[in-house]
């Protein structure tokens, strides 16, 4: 189920890579590592604690982390 940040009529804004362990817990950036890179870094998933309970703040942090991972 996608994480919805904003919904207004036909417009819906979602956040990719957003994850919470518990419904009232802090947000995490969680992204699968590509199979060709995973053996080198010995991880299948990259998970970073965002240390925030605010979805808007988490979205800003995720944007910068995703850009760094894509580069």
Steps between C-alpha positions, in 0.01 A plus 500: 500500500653834397565767761273789410635844585214705354170423327288767333241390245680336209846597632676258735859545622673184628837438664720212383747329734315613817466236772393479863568206732202592719198719427609757759874462446750713310538487123774318310643517149497143371613401152604176333863483387551388136609135467829587328606731787362298794792251523753784523329681784362179657147637535177440311318801647620847595318632803561841659322634809363845417448583869172679434131433559392765247412371154589829325846512661551134408408574137767773480766269647400213272530723195865579577586138590335365183688750280829396660422130448400555138826683429 
